[in-house]
Amino acid sequence: MQETDSQAEVIVVGGGLVGAALAALLGEAGVAVSVLDARPGPLDEEAVGRGQPAQRVSAVTPVSQRLMEGLGIWSRLRRISPYTGMQVWEAEGSGEIAFDAEQAGTPVLGHIVENEVMLAALETRLAALPCVDQLFDARVEALQTTAIGRRLILADGRRLAAPLVVAADGARSRLRELAGIEVSARDTGQTAVVTTVRTERVHGGVARQIFLPTGPLAFLPLSVDGDTRYCSIVWSTTPDEARRLVDLSRDVLGNALASAFEHRLGAVEVIDAAVAIPLTQRHASHYVEPGLALVGDAAHSIHPLAGQGVNLGFMDAAVLAEELVEARRRGAELGDPRILSRYARRRRGDNTAMLALMDGFRLLFGAENPALRLARNIGLSGVDRLLPLKRLLMRQAIGERGRLPASCR
Ligand SMILES: Cc1cc2nc3c(=O)[nH]c(=O)nc-3n(C[C@H](O)[C@H](O)[C@H](O)COP(=O)(O)OP(=O)(O)OC[C@H]3O[C@@H](n4cnc5c(N)ncnc54)[C@H](O)[C@@H]3O)c2cc1C
């Protein structure tokens, strides 16, 4: 099979949210990019964000929102649900903490957005960029090193080469495996049960999460045609319990959700199938090699309890794009390890800190030890009374950490 000597300066493998955002940032700066995905074709932007909300949603921080505003897609996203409050409390305890946007000095703490709504808008943007080439039905099977960079061999035999290949192919990244990059994987001992519900009471634009002895249960506020009684559910629990929950009838699961949630939003009607997603935290031993960089879940995957996964991935994309565009302006080689290392140095610390924080939360809230239970109750309520500390935590949660790339400022 003949090599298609692609004109691309960068090939992005994986056109999920992070890969598509990276390709759009590079494409806007005039970099020739090919973005490949194994999926059969793009999403239809007209078809998404209608009818029942999609099962997979993300809490998107104001910093990620700025990234999408810069790409000109934010105003096109259908059915985004702002939240101005957050409540976190512990079951069977007295600890509770509440955050609100006003205290944080920001109009919103974030938005809940259906993943396919964001992805469809990104794909439409990519299709309009003359130097971006989107290839679907393109599954990468092999990776080689060449004199100028890297060569990819696809499942159908096609060969593509470029000075830089970026792995944005998700938590089980094939590219990462092909490159022989090791990953530290920690089974969280939890599986997320995901579904959509309609509740008796309105959510009032508040994202709520209760810490149960088996793991956190989140009700993420959605708005459908102005009706604010919809929520997306992420219930992290033991794998056995998750298996049991997804097999329940919708009525019984609704009752289980209402009771586990201490009836804060009244009765719960489950309106979609429930799916179980095992939760593993992974972190690649390194993010870059000559001619290769890892971004998003391919570099790190994180417990969803703080809704940070895709936001961290967007920051990877923004920082890598910034470093590459600057290097190109100076006439440097895009696959040069010195340039790629600058990206890795800027992102690894933030990602590591967030992964460690999620581990800490999980261990603290999973502990049965009465002393730890007391400590976390005092801790939650104590922090709730300390406004400066709360402000600091909120700034972190909304993504205002460290030196932000220009596209997110
Ligand atoms: C239950 C749950 C709730 C979550 N909630 C939130 C939240 O509220 N906020 C948040 O920020 N994050 C959240 N996350 C995390 C978030 O979903 C992920 O971090 C994000 O989707 C990762 O995006 P990605 O583009 O890196 O990878 P992916 O979305 O996995 O995309 C990878 C792409 O690569 C393609 N691909 C894979 N292999 C190949 C191959 N060999 N060749 C070609 N293409 C390939 C795939 O088709 C796919 O399109 C949650 C995660 C879970 C599990």
The ligand as a Gaussian input file, in Angstrom:
#p B3LYP/6-31G(d) Opt

LIG

0 1
 C      -19.237000       9.008000      33.898000
 C      -18.321000      10.101000      33.440000
 C      -18.659000      11.431000      33.670000
 C      -17.801000      12.467000      33.280000
 N      -18.144000      13.750000      33.549000
 C      -17.287000      14.745000      33.234000
 C      -17.583000      16.109000      33.538000
 O      -18.634000      16.427000      34.111000
 N      -16.670000      17.075000      33.208000
 C      -15.504000      16.760000      32.604000
 O      -14.689000      17.668000      32.369000
 N      -15.199000      15.485000      32.284000
 C      -16.047000      14.482000      32.587000
 N      -15.740000      13.191000      32.264000
 C      -14.484000      12.911000      31.546000
 C      -14.627000      13.160000      30.040000
 O      -15.732000      12.463000      29.534000
 C      -13.341000      12.721000      29.334000
 O      -12.231000      13.292000      29.982000
 C      -13.341000      13.172000      27.872000
 O      -14.448000      12.669000      27.165000
 C      -12.060000      12.715000      27.179000
 O      -12.033000      13.210000      25.863000
 P      -10.915000      12.722000      24.835000
 O      -11.208000      13.474000      23.573000
 O       -9.570000      12.809000      25.450000
 O      -11.166000      11.169000      24.628000
 P      -12.434000      10.406000      24.006000
 O      -13.686000      11.151000      24.231000
 O      -12.362000       9.008000      24.532000
 O      -12.174000      10.411000      22.433000
 C      -11.249000       9.539000      21.824000
 C      -11.559000       9.452000      20.332000
 O      -10.531000       8.661000      19.724000
 C      -11.109000       7.759000      18.786000
 N      -10.209000       6.589000      18.702000
 C       -9.921000       5.686000      19.673000
 N       -9.007000       4.780000      19.232000
 C       -8.710000       5.120000      17.943000
 C       -7.830000       4.573000      16.959000
 N       -7.063000       3.482000      17.191000
 N       -7.775000       5.181000      15.751000
 C       -8.533000       6.287000      15.486000
 N       -9.383000       6.840000      16.400000
 C       -9.470000       6.264000      17.614000
 C      -12.464000       7.440000      19.365000
 O      -13.376000       7.046000      18.343000
 C      -12.879000       8.756000      20.030000
 O      -13.645000       9.579000      19.167000
 C      -16.571000      12.150000      32.644000
 C      -16.231000      10.822000      32.394000
 C      -17.079000       9.804000      32.799000
 C      -16.677000       8.355000      32.550000

